[in-house]
Amino acid sequence: MKGMLRQVRSYERSVQLLMANQFTINLGFYMLMPYLAAHLSGTLGLAGWLVGLVLGVRNFSQQGMFLVGGTLADRFGYKPLIVAGCVLRTLGFAMLGLVDTLPALLAASAATGLAGALFNPAVRAYLAAAAGERRLEAFALFNVFYQAGILLGPLVGMVLTGVNFRVTCLVSAGIFALLSIVQIRALPACGDGGGRRTGVLSQWRVVLVNRPFLLFSGAMIGSYVLSFQVYLALPLEVRRLGGEGEFGTAAVAVLFAVSGLSTILGQTRVTRWCKARMAAGRALAWGLLAMGLAFVPLLAATALPVPDAGPGRWALAAVPPALCALLLAIGTMITYPFEMDTIVQLSGDRLVATHYGLYNTICGIGITLGNLLTGAALDASRSAGLPALPWIALPALGLACSAALYTMHRTGRLAPPAGLKVAVG
């Protein structure tokens, strides 16, 4: 841990601030969002479909606007979009705690989603620019702060929500308000506004004709679908075998703890090891392969008899999913820094935020479709008596995406496209 902090201090102040900002952003977000559905359905008494609508509006406004957020960041600079996103999330989270009518809740939910679309591409583009040649290591450290916020946020939110959900919302809004002030005062301007030299449609055209970037984005969808199963397939499997009681709840909490703590403790070491031994394309291919193989313990567990009760059933419910979560985290540790760096490479180091914005949108759509198919596979496996079905499909996805990335690496398609800088300038 001391070595990691020493590495953080070796970067200039803006990079350090961006990492602290991302921790705080995730802390404020995850202390509230896991408990929002219970507030909407319980405290406010909304019907299930209305709860889904409110949450869906947030997700749609974020995923659907990433490209717009990235485009604006390239046109007006990264700092204004980061600040605007934090201010907007301040207002959105405060509203979620203070309003109780459906139109106001929808507006608040849309504001929180749009906020993420504004600052997410801008933060990553800013980090890439400020870290310079050390951006690979910077993205590794960034992921540590990112995961630390995800890990701590729900714990803080559980304590605050135990008092009152309104308190959780106002504290979270206060965190984003403080973050906005700090960034206004301390974050230097960054981003040359190069997008202003062309129209918005010209910006988008440059990104949309960047075929290697689009192929890379499509191949990387698999990593997001696979990693998201920590929130979907793994908890469902734990509760299927372990039940909905205290054991099931504790076992699901262990999944998140394993995923977050392993990243915090191992990310920089994994990145250092991979950088010294392999090119980015190979690292990406190995990372996707590791994420696919993460589901093999669950596949193997389907061959074992399921005890009716007792420690044997608990072990079967907890150990394979926890091992899967650990392997998924290792795969993500391998891929994430190289993934973020490759996007900059494929952009030709121009219109970086726009590229990040479109990348996030493509992966967001992929996650939605992937989760629908995963859910269908889980249902089909139970109704047809084929428990192995989803644990065969998910490794196959990882293998296919790994092969696609390795092929792109071998054919030179992960190198910066020739002539891209001229086309943008």
C-alpha positions in Angstrom: 0.0 0.0 0.0 2.9 2.4 0.8 4.4 1.7 -2.6 1.1 2.5 -4.3 0.7 5.8 -2.5 4.3 6.7 -3.3 3.5 6.0 -7.0 0.4 8.2 -6.8 2.5 11.0 -5.4 4.9 10.7 -8.3 2.3 12.1 -10.6 1.5 15.8 -10.9 -1.3 17.3 -8.8 -4.0 17.1 -11.5 -3.6 13.4 -11.9 -3.7 12.9 -8.1 -6.8 15.0 -7.9 -8.5 13.0 -10.7 -7.9 9.8 -8.8 -9.2 11.2 -5.5 -12.2 12.6 -7.5 -13.1 9.2 -8.9 -12.9 7.6 -5.5 -15.3 10.3 -4.2 -17.6 10.0 -7.2 -18.0 6.3 -6.7 -18.3 6.7 -2.9 -21.2 9.2 -3.3 -22.8 7.2 -6.1 -22.7 3.7 -4.5 -23.7 4.9 -1.0 -27.1 5.8 -2.6 -27.9 3.8 -5.7 -28.0 0.3 -4.1 -30.8 1.5 -1.8 -32.8 3.6 -4.2 -35.1 0.8 -5.4 -36.0 -0.1 -1.8 -36.8 3.6 -1.1 -39.0 3.9 -4.2 -40.9 0.7 -3.6 -41.0 0.8 0.2 -41.0 4.4 1.5 -42.8 5.9 -1.5 -44.9 2.8 -2.4 -44.3 2.9 -6.1 -45.3 -0.1 -8.2 -42.6 -2.4 -9.5 -42.8 -1.2 -13.0 -42.5 2.4 -11.9 -39.4 1.6 -9.9 -38.0 0.0 -13.0 -38.9 3.1 -15.1 -37.1 5.4 -12.7 -34.0 3.3 -12.6 -34.2 2.7 -16.4 -34.3 6.4 -17.1 -31.1 6.9 -15.1 -29.4 4.2 -17.1 -30.7 5.3 -20.4 -29.8 9.0 -19.9 -26.2 8.0 -19.0 -25.6 5.3 -21.6 -27.4 7.2 -24.3 -25.6 10.5 -23.7 -22.0 9.3 -23.3 -21.2 10.3 -26.9 -22.6 13.7 -26.4 -20.6 14.2 -23.2 -17.4 13.1 -24.9 -18.1 15.4 -27.8 -18.7 18.4 -25.6 -15.5 17.7 -23.6 -13.5 17.7 -26.8 -15.1 21.0 -27.9 -15.0 22.9 -24.6 -12.2 21.2 -22.6 -12.3 18.5 -20.0 -12.6 20.6 -16.8 -16.0 22.3 -17.6 -17.6 18.9 -18.3 -16.2 17.3 -15.2 -17.5 20.2 -13.0 -20.9 20.3 -14.8 -21.4 16.6 -14.2 -20.6 16.9 -10.5 -22.9 19.9 -10.1 -25.7 18.1 -12.0 -25.3 15.0 -9.8 -25.5 17.2 -6.7 -28.9 18.5 -7.8 -30.1 15.1 -8.9 -29.2 13.3 -5.7 -30.6 16.1 -3.5 -33.9 15.8 -5.5 -34.1 12.0 -5.0 -34.2 12.6 -1.3 -36.6 15.5 -1.3 -39.2 14.8 -3.9 -41.9 12.1 -4.0 -43.9 12.7 -7.2 -43.2 10.6 -10.3 -42.3 13.5 -12.7 -39.8 14.9 -10.2 -38.3 11.5 -9.5 -37.9 10.9 -13.3 -36.2 14.3 -13.7 -33.9 13.6 -10.8 -33.0 10.2 -12.1 -32.3 11.6 -15.6 -30.1 14.3 -14.1 -28.0 11.7 -12.2 -27.5 9.7 -15.4 -26.7 12.7 -17.6 -24.1 13.8 -15.0 -22.2 10.5 -15.4 -22.3 10.9 -19.2 -20.8 14.4 -18.9 -17.9 13.7 -16.6 -17.0 10.0 -17.4 -15.4 10.5 -20.8 -13.9 13.8 -19.7 -12.2 12.3 -16.7 -10.6 9.5 -18.7 -9.5 11.8 -21.5 -8.0 14.3 -18.9 -6.2 11.5 -17.1 -4.7 10.2 -20.4 -3.5 13.7 -21.3 -2.1 14.6 -17.9 -0.3 11.3 -17.3 1.4 11.4 -20.7 3.7 8.5 -21.4 2.8 7.0 -17.9 -0.9 6.8 -18.6 -0.9 2.9 -18.5 0.3 3.0 -14.9 -2.0 5.9 -14.2 -5.1 4.0 -15.4 -4.0 1.1 -13.1 -4.0 3.4 -10.1 -7.2 5.0 -11.3 -8.9 1.6 -11.2 -7.7 1.1 -7.6 -9.4 4.3 -6.5 -12.4 3.4 -8.6 -12.9 0.1 -6.9 -12.2 1.5 -3.5 -15.2 3.8 -3.9 -17.4 1.0 -5.0 -16.3 -1.1 -2.0 -16.8 1.6 0.6 -19.9 3.4 -0.8 -22.5 0.7 0.0 -21.1 0.3 3.6 -21.4 4.0 4.3 -24.8 4.0 2.6 -26.0 1.1 4.7 -25.3 3.1 7.9 -26.9 6.3 6.6 -29.9 4.6 5.2 -30.4 2.9 8.6 -31.1 6.4 9.8 -33.1 7.7 6.9 -32.7 7.4 3.1 -33.2 11.2 2.8 -30.0 11.6 4.9 -28.2 9.3 2.5 -29.3 11.4 -0.5 -28.3 14.7 1.2 -24.9 13.4 2.3 -24.2 12.1 -1.2 -25.3 15.4 -2.7 -23.1 17.2 -0.2 -20.1 15.1 -1.3 -20.7 16.0 -5.0 -21.2 19.7 -4.0 -17.8 19.7 -2.2 -16.2 17.8 -5.1 -17.5 20.5 -7.5 -16.0 23.3 -5.4 -12.7 21.5 -5.1 -12.5 20.9 -8.9 -13.4 24.5 -9.7 -10.7 25.8 -7.5 -7.9 23.2 -7.8 -8.3 21.3 -11.2 -6.3 23.0 -14.0 -7.9 23.5 -17.3 -7.1 20.7 -19.8 -8.2 19.8 -23.3 -7.4 22.0 -26.2 -10.9 22.3 -27.5 -9.8 20.7 -30.8 -13.3 19.7 -31.6 -14.2 23.3 -32.1 -12.3 23.3 -35.3 -14.8 20.9 -36.9 -18.6 20.5 -36.6 -20.2 18.0 -34.3 -21.1 15.7 -37.2 -17.5 15.9 -38.4 -16.3 14.9 -35.0 -18.7 11.9 -35.0 -17.7 11.0 -38.6 -14.1 10.8 -37.7 -14.9 8.3 -34.8 -17.4 6.3 -36.8 -15.1 5.7 -39.7 -12.3 4.6 -37.4 -12.8 0.9 -38.2 -10.1 -0.5 -35.9 -11.6 1.4 -33.0 -15.1 0.1 -33.7 -13.8 -3.5 -34.0 -11.9 -3.1 -30.7 -15.1 -1.7 -29.0 -17.1 -4.6 -30.3 -14.5 -7.2 -29.1 -14.3 -5.5 -25.6 -18.1 -5.8 -25.0 -17.4 -9.3 -23.8 -15.3 -8.1 -20.9 -18.1 -5.9 -19.7 -20.7 -8.6 -20.0 -18.5 -11.1 -18.2 -17.5 -8.7 -15.4 -21.1 -7.6 -14.8 -22.1 -11.1 -13.8 -20.7 -10.3 -10.3 -24.0 -8.2 -10.1 -26.3 -10.6 -12.0 -25.5 -14.3 -12.5 -23.3 -14.8 -9.4 -25.7 -13.4 -6.8 -28.6 -15.3 -8.4 -26.5 -18.6 -8.2 -25.6 -17.9 -4.6 -29.2 -17.3 -3.6 -30.4 -20.3 -5.7 -28.3 -22.6 -3.6 -27.9 -20.7 -0.4 -31.3 -19.2 0.0 -32.5 -15.7 0.6 -31.7 -15.6 4.3 -28.6 -14.3 6.2 -26.3 -16.8 4.6 -27.2 -15.8 1.1 -26.9 -12.1 1.9 -23.5 -12.6 3.5 -22.2 -14.8 0.6 -23.3 -12.1 -1.9 -21.4 -9.5 0.1 -18.3 -11.7 0.0 -18.5 -11.6 -3.8 -18.3 -7.9 -3.9 -15.6 -7.8 -1.2 -13.4 -10.4 -3.1 -13.8 -8.4 -6.3 -13.0 -5.0 -4.8 -10.2 -6.0 -2.3 -8.3 -8.1 -4.9 -8.3 -5.1 -7.2 -7.1 -2.7 -4.5 -4.3 -5.0 -3.4 -3.3 -6.4 -6.8 -4.0 -4.0 -9.6 -0.6 -2.2 -9.8 1.4 -5.4 -9.4 -0.6 -7.1 -12.2 -0.2 -4.2 -14.5 3.6 -4.0 -13.8 4.0 -7.7 -14.5 2.0 -7.6 -17.7 3.7 -4.5 -19.1 7.2 -6.1 -18.6 6.3 -9.3 -20.4 3.8 -8.7 -23.2 2.4 -6.2 -25.7 -1.0 -4.5 -25.0 -2.8 -6.7 -27.5 -1.6 -9.9 -25.9 -2.5 -8.6 -22.4 -6.0 -7.8 -23.6 -6.4 -11.3 -25.1 -5.1 -13.0 -21.9 -7.3 -10.8 -19.8 -10.5 -11.8 -21.7 -9.4 -15.5 -21.6 -9.0 -15.3 -17.9 -12.5 -13.7 -17.5 -14.0 -16.5 -19.6 -12.3 -19.2 -17.6 -13.5 -17.6 -14.4 -16.8 -19.4 -14.9 -15.2 -22.9 -15.1 -15.5 -23.4 -11.3 -19.3 -22.9 -11.6 -19.4 -25.3 -14.6 -17.4 -27.9 -12.6 -19.8 -27.4 -9.6 -22.8 -28.5 -11.7 -21.3 -32.0 -11.9 -21.4 -32.3 -8.1 -24.5 -33.5 -6.2 -26.3 -30.7 -4.4 -26.7 -31.5 -0.7 -30.1 -30.9 0.8 -28.8 -28.6 3.5 -25.9 -28.0 5.9 -22.2 -27.0 5.4 -21.9 -28.9 2.1 -24.7 -26.9 0.5 -23.3 -23.6 1.9 -19.9 -24.4 0.5 -21.3 -25.2 -2.9 -23.3 -22.0 -2.9 -20.4 -19.8 -1.8 -17.0 -21.2 -2.9 -17.4 -21.5 -6.7 -19.0 -18.0 -7.1 -16.3 -16.5 -4.9 -13.6 -18.1 -6.9 -15.3 -16.9 -10.1 -15.4 -13.3 -8.7 -11.7 -13.5 -7.9 -10.8 -14.7 -11.4 -13.0 -12.1 -13.0 -11.2 -9.4 -11.0 -7.8 -10.7 -12.1 -9.0 -10.7 -15.7 -10.2 -7.1 -15.3 -7.0 -6.1 -13.6 -5.1 -7.4 -16.7 -7.4 -5.7 -19.3 -8.5 -2.3 -17.8 -5.3 -0.2 -18.0 -4.4 -1.6 -21.5 -8.0 -1.1 -22.6 -8.0 2.6 -21.6 -4.6 3.1 -23.2 -5.5 1.3 -26.4 -8.5 3.7 -26.9 -6.1 6.6 -26.8 -3.8 4.8 -29.3 -6.6 4.1 -31.7 -7.9 7.6 -31.5 -4.5 8.9 -32.7 -4.5 11.0 -29.5 -7.1 13.3 -30.9 -10.8 13.6 -30.0 -10.0 11.3 -27.1 -13.1 12.1 -25.1 -15.4 11.6 -28.1 -13.8 8.1 -28.6 -14.3 7.3 -24.9 -17.9 8.5 -25.2 -18.8 6.3 -28.1 -16.9 3.4 -26.5 -18.9 3.7 -23.4 -22.2 3.8 -25.3 -21.2 0.7 -27.4 -20.3 -1.3 -24.3 -23.4 -0.1 -22.4 -25.6 -1.4 -25.2 -23.6 -4.6 -25.2 -24.1 -5.0 -21.4 -27.8 -4.6 -21.8 -28.1 -7.2 -24.5 -25.6 -9.5 -22.8 -27.6 -9.4 -19.5 -30.8 -10.2 -21.3 -29.2 -13.2 -22.9 -27.6 -14.3 -19.7 -30.9 -14.0 -17.9 -32.6 -16.0 -20.6 -29.8 -18.7 -20.3 -30.3 -18.8 -16.5 -34.1 -19.3 -16.9 -33.6 -21.9 -19.7 -31.1 -23.8 -17.6 -33.5 -24.1 -14.7 -36.6 -25.0 -16.8 -34.8 -27.5 -18.9 -32.8 -29.0 -16.1 -29.5 -28.0 -17.7 -27.6 -26.1 -14.9 -24.4 -26.0 -16.9 -25.9 -24.0 -19.8 -24.9 -20.4 -18.7 -21.5 -21.6 -17.4 -20.8 -22.9 -20.9 -22.1 -19.9 -22.7 -20.1 -17.3 -20.7 -16.7 -19.0 -21.1 -17.4 -19.3 -24.8 -18.0 -15.6 -25.0 -14.7 -14.9 -23.2 -12.9 -17.3 -25.6 -14.4 -15.6 -28.7 -13.6 -12.1 -27.6 -10.1 -13.2 -26.6 -9.5 -14.7 -30.0 -10.8 -11.5 -31.7 -8.4 -9.3 -29.7 -5.5 -11.6 -30.4 -6.3 -11.6 -34.1 -6.4 -7.8 -34.1 -3.1 -7.7 -32.3 -1.4 -10.1 -34.7 -2.8 -8.2 -37.8 -1.7 -4.8 -36.4 -5.2 -3.4 -36.0 -4.5 -2.2 -32.5 -1.9 0.2 -33.7 -2.9 3.9 -34.3 -4.6 4.1 -37.8 -2.5 5.8 -40.4 -3.6 9.2 -41.4 -6.1 9.7 -38.5 -4.3 12.8 -37.2 -4.5 14.4 -40.6 -8.2 13.7 -40.9 -8.9 15.3 -37.6 -6.7 18.4 -37.8 
